[in-house]
């Protein structure tokens, strides 16, 4: 097994802490202690806690999209691929024990205090929506009655709402409900 690089270890430890206990509740000293590094090592790789937060969000974005591509790789029918996004988000919620979306959690904590962070979160959600739009456009090629803009917005908002509801309720009921709504919209 390849030895973990210091920068990777810092990001891994910070990611776990930011997600589990929150960005504002995680101190630099805790990251240093849990990563088992010297303070200089942290600042050799990251100029600030916000710089480390951005590295965390970039890692999460890559893992999010790669995870969906792997999850849906064997699905060729576009309607089923769109619905698999609901199943993927449900799986993420279950595997995190209903801890919620990394990006929603961070933006709710940091707000607009760091434009680089809030812009990144907004761009991430836009990438998710664009991915949905591409799938809906592909679906609409054979279903002329589909309003691509409306369907894209509805699917995106339904999924985001299901994630938040699932986080609050600590169950996956909302995903079953939105799946039925999206199935009806794509019929």
ABEGO torsion letter per residue (X at the ends): XBBBBAAAAAAAAAAAAAAAAEAAABBAAAAAAAAGBBAAAAAAABABAAAAAAAAAAAAAAAAAAAAAAAAAABABAAAAAAAAAAAAAAAAAAAGGAEBAAAAAAAAAEAABAAAAAAAAAAAAAAAAAAAAAAAAAAAABAABBAAAAAAAAAAAAAAAAAAAAAAGBAAAAAAAAAAAAAAAX
